[in-house]
Amino acid sequence: CNTDELIYSNMMQIEAITSLLVKKGIITKDELQTEYKEFMKKAKRNS
């Protein structure tokens, strides 16, 4: 596997997991978006 394949594979796994969480009603798309934005803010502060 090359790096691009690994990145793509990880991205697809994340998409599948988040889709399943939303389908099962564990999280909403809005909650996911909010959490992502907060995570990105924290990551920027720590870099």
C-alpha beads as a LAMMPS data file, in Angstrom:
LAMMPS data file: protein, C-alpha beads

47 atoms
46 bonds

1 atom types
1 bond types

-500.0 500.0 xlo xhi
-500.0 500.0 ylo yhi
-500.0 500.0 zlo zhi

Masses

1 110.0

Atoms # bond

1 1 1 0.000 0.000 0.000
2 1 1 1.204 3.460 -0.743
3 1 1 0.525 6.524 1.371
4 1 1 -2.385 7.735 -0.767
5 1 1 -4.102 4.352 -0.485
6 1 1 -3.710 4.376 3.293
7 1 1 -5.080 7.906 3.544
8 1 1 -8.052 7.002 1.344
9 1 1 -8.712 3.821 3.315
10 1 1 -8.655 5.709 6.628
11 1 1 -10.974 8.378 5.224
12 1 1 -13.480 5.777 4.024
13 1 1 -13.409 3.967 7.372
14 1 1 -14.114 7.241 9.188
15 1 1 -16.992 7.973 6.791
16 1 1 -18.458 4.512 7.383
17 1 1 -18.192 4.789 11.169
18 1 1 -19.722 8.265 11.314
19 1 1 -22.509 7.233 8.940
20 1 1 -23.319 4.260 11.159
21 1 1 -23.353 6.419 14.305
22 1 1 -25.793 8.829 12.648
23 1 1 -28.010 6.005 11.309
24 1 1 -28.216 4.434 14.763
25 1 1 -29.155 7.794 16.298
26 1 1 -26.087 7.893 18.524
27 1 1 -25.061 11.281 17.143
28 1 1 -26.589 13.795 14.746
29 1 1 -24.912 15.330 11.729
30 1 1 -24.992 18.691 13.530
31 1 1 -23.241 17.217 16.574
32 1 1 -20.623 15.679 14.322
33 1 1 -20.011 18.999 12.556
34 1 1 -19.778 20.883 15.862
35 1 1 -17.349 18.351 17.310
36 1 1 -15.223 18.475 14.160
37 1 1 -15.020 22.277 14.292
38 1 1 -14.019 22.203 17.972
39 1 1 -11.438 19.501 17.309
40 1 1 -9.909 21.561 14.495
41 1 1 -9.740 24.670 16.717
42 1 1 -7.914 22.688 19.411
43 1 1 -5.550 21.163 16.862
44 1 1 -4.645 24.625 15.517
45 1 1 -3.931 25.918 19.030
46 1 1 -1.676 22.952 19.759
47 1 1 0.363 23.232 16.571

Bonds

1 1 1 2
2 1 2 3
3 1 3 4
4 1 4 5
5 1 5 6
6 1 6 7
7 1 7 8
8 1 8 9
9 1 9 10
10 1 10 11
11 1 11 12
12 1 12 13
13 1 13 14
14 1 14 15
15 1 15 16
16 1 16 17
17 1 17 18
18 1 18 19
19 1 19 20
20 1 20 21
21 1 21 22
22 1 22 23
23 1 23 24
24 1 24 25
25 1 25 26
26 1 26 27
27 1 27 28
28 1 28 29
29 1 29 30
30 1 30 31
31 1 31 32
32 1 32 33
33 1 33 34
34 1 34 35
35 1 35 36
36 1 36 37
37 1 37 38
38 1 38 39
39 1 39 40
40 1 40 41
41 1 41 42
42 1 42 43
43 1 43 44
44 1 44 45
45 1 45 46
46 1 46 47
